[in-house]
Structure formats: C-alpha cells, structure tokens
Amino acid sequence: MAKAKDKNDQVIVAIFNSYTDADKAVTLLKEWDNANEEIKLGAVGTMIKEKGKVKTDTGGRKTGKGAKVGSIVGIIAAVLSGPIGLIGGAVAGGLTGGVVGSFMKNSTHLNKSEIEEIGKELDAGRAAVVVTCDDFEVAQTRDQLIKAGGKVRNYEVPQEAIAAAAAAVPGADPVAVAETPAEVVSEALADAGEAADAAVDATADGASDAAASVSDATSDGAMAVADTMSDEEPKVS
C-alpha cells in the first residue's frame, strides 16, 4: 500500500523525568528508526529548562528533516521563554513575535495552552523529546517512547502553519519561503535566540563592569580619606 512519505506533519512530545532519561530515549529511538525499513522519522530534538531559560538541541541541523523539528522546538521555546530581560526580550520579540503569532493562527492542535502545559513539565525539572513523523508512523513511535519511560502526547501541525510562520519572517527570501518554509522558520528562530542571548550577555557584562568601577572608585576614595586623616594626625614630641 502506498504511503504518503516525509510530510512529517505529526509532532510527538514525550516528557521524561530528567535530561539523562530523555537522552537515552533519543538514542534508543534513533537506533530503532535506523533498523526499521518502514519507519523513517524526521529529526529528534530535546528541550530542558535551566536557570529560567529554555535550552534546546536539535542536532545542529536547520535543513532537511532537521528543519521541521527545529521550527517546532523553536516556536515552543519562543512561547515559553517570554521576556528574556528587557534588552533580550526586545530583540527576540522583534524577530519572533510575528512568526509565532502566524503559526498559532494556523495550528489548532499545538496551541499556546498545550505549549504552556509542556512548559509546566520543564519548570518541574523534566525534559522533553520532540519528534516529527508521518501519520502512519505515530502509533509505533509513541510505543517506543512510552517503552523508554516517556509520558507522550502528539499533535498534528499542518504545513499551512509552518508556511504562514515562514512568510512572517522579516526579510525572508520569497523563494525559500515557498520551497523550504521549515528551514526559513528554523533558522530565523535560532538566530533570534542567539541574538537575544548575546544582548542579555552584553547587558550583564556592562552591569558587571559598572559595578566593578563603582567598587574601585569607592575603594580609592576610602584610601584617599584614610591617607588624609593620617597626614593630619598631630605628631607627639
């Protein structure tokens, strides 16, 4: 029976108790995928939250099969991150606000409330594994993740949602938007995250330098006062 191949419009999110458990599950899932002629999954990503920030890993791939999971992971991270400091939030918001909004208007299953539920799991110290696959691969993929200890939920994400998100990327190449929308979204969200992190780091470094300067000035002032007082002490004959 002919099967629609590589649409990868199904998204499976599995929650694990720790990143270690999630990483083991990813390894087992990839081994199963490689050994199975009928199953050819898209990419696999992971998500955790550390020090209030959502950390993602999609294997570094923003093209091909890695693009779809990269775009989904990026959108989830963008929703959950919220304002990343005043400067970082302004940078990320300017780049991702329209992208996420356009996606949400066309994604009825993976919506904001569902993403917030995933966020609660990450807030509790758990880790998420995100997989994209075709509809005929969902049942078996779910089984594999459940066997690995995951708490699984799955969503249909229509291509229209990814296409709308790609069209909202500022300055995106129209040809790329039409031909490889997932790659456009994945790269834009990854770049936005990096820009926000850089802005936050620069602000933190500036604050640290300013604090150090104030501390140095205070210390120098105190020493000057001490020297003056020493000079003014009456000499005992």
N, C-alpha and C positions, 0 to 999 in steps of 0.2 A: 504494500500500500504506500502510495506516495505521501510524503510528509513535507509540510512547509518547513524550509530549513533556515536556520540562523536569523529568524526575526528577533529573537531574544527580547520579546516584549513582556515576558513574565519575570517578576523580581521576587526573589525569596530572601527573607531576612531571618536569620537564626541567631537567637540570643544564647550566649554561653556565660558561665559563672566567672570566667577570667579570660584574659588575653591568651594565656598558655593553652587553655582548653580550645579556644577559638582557632588558634594557630595549628593545633593538632588536627582539628576538624578540617581545616583548609587543605592540609597535606593529604589526609585520607580521601577527601573529595576529589582532589586532582588526580590521585592515583586511580581511583575508581573511574573517573572520566576518561583518562588515557587508556584504560584497559577495556573500555566498553565501546564497541563499534557503533552502537545505536545512539549513544549519548555524546553530544559534542557541545558542552556548555560554553557560555560566554566567559568573561573573566570573573574572578572572585576577589572581593575586597573585604577589608576588615575596618572596624571603627571602635575606638575607645575614647574615654574622656579622661584627661589628665590636667590637674590644676585649672579646671574650668574650661579647658579648650578641647574641642573635638579633634582627635588625631585619626587620620585615615591612611590606608595603604591599599593601593590597587596594583601593586607590582610595577609602578612607574610607567604603565602603558596608557597613552592618551589616544591611541589609534586602534583601528580594527576592533576586535572583540573587547579590548580593554576600554574602549571609549564609552560604551553604553553603561557599564558598571561604574566607570569614572564619573559620568554625568549624574547618575543616580546618587552615588555616595557624596558627590559634591553638593547636590541640592539638599540632601538630608543634613549635611554638615552646615550649610549656609543657614538653614532654618533653625537648627539647634544652637548655633553659635551666638545668634543675637548680636547686640552691640559689643564689639571687641575693643573696649576702650573708646574714648571719644575720637581719637585720630583713626585707629584701625577700623572702627565701625563706619566712619565716614568713607574711607577708601573702599572697603568691601561692599558697603551698601550701594555706593555709586556704580559699582561694576556688576553686582549680582541682583539687585532689587528687581529690575525688570525681567531678568532671566527666570528667577524663582517664581515671580508673580505669573508670568506667562505659562510656565509649567503647571502651576497649581490650577489655573483656569481650565486646563485640558486633562488633568489627571484626577479622575474621580475616586480611584481606589487608594493610591498612595497620596493622601492629602495631609494637610497640616496636623490634624488631630492624630492621625496614625503616626506621623513622624514624631510628634510630641510624646507618644507612648514609647517609641523607641528611645527617645531622649531620657525618659524616666529610668529605663533599664541601664543606660550608660551612666546616669547620675549615681546609680546604686553600685557602681564599680564593675558592672558586667561588660562584655564585649559583644559586638555584632559582626556576623559574617553576612555579606551581601553577595548574592549570585544572580546573574541574568541567564535566562534559558528560554527555550521554546515551550509552548503549552503541553506538548506530548512528553516533555522531559520533567515536568513539575512533580508528578507523583513520586517517581523514583529518586529525584534529587531531594525532595522533602524527607523521604525514608532514610536516605544516607545521613542527612544532617540530624535527624531525630536519633538515629542509632549512635551518633557521635556525642549525644547529650544535649543537643540544641532544643530550644523552645522556638518553634517555627511558625512563621506567618508568610503568606505570599500575596502578591498584588499584580494586577495587570496594568502595565504602563503603556498606553498606546503611542505609536510612533508620532502621532499628531502633537503629543505633549512635548516630546523632545524637539520636534521641528519648530514649534512655537517658541520654545526656550532659546533655540539657536537663532531664530530671527530677531530675538530681543537683545542679542549680544551687540554692544556698541561697536560699530566699525567692522563687523564681520564680513568676510568675503561672500557675496551672494551665491557664488557657485558652490563654495564649501557648505554653506547653509543648506542648499538644495540637495547636494550629493552626500555629504557626511555630517549631518547635523549633530550626532552624538559626539563626534570629535571636536566640533566647534564649542559645544557646551562644556565638555570635559576640560578642555584646555583653558577656556575662559574662567571657569570656577577655580581651577588650580592656580592660575595666575592671580586671581583676586585674593585667594587665601594667602599666597606668598607676599603680595603687596601689603595686605593688612598686617601680617606678621612683622614685615620689615618696618612698617610705620610704628607699630607698638614698640618694637625693639629700639627704634631710634628715639622715641619719646622717653622710654625708660632710661636709655643711656644718657640723654640730655638731663633728665631729672637727677640721675646719679652724679653727673659731673657738676651740676649746680650745687647739690648738697655737699659735695666734696669741697667746692670752692668756698661755700659759706663756712664749713668746718675749719678750713685752713685760715680763712680771714679771722674767724673768732679766736683761733689758737694764737695767731700772730698778734692780735690785739691784746690778748691776755698777757702774752710775754712782754709786749711793749710796756703795758701798765706796771708789770712786776719790775721791769728794769728801772722805770722812772721812780717807783717807790723806793727801790734800793739805793738809787743815786741821791734821793732826798733824805735818807736816814741820817740823823746827826751823828757826828763822829765823837766817840768817847775818848778823852785825852787821859 
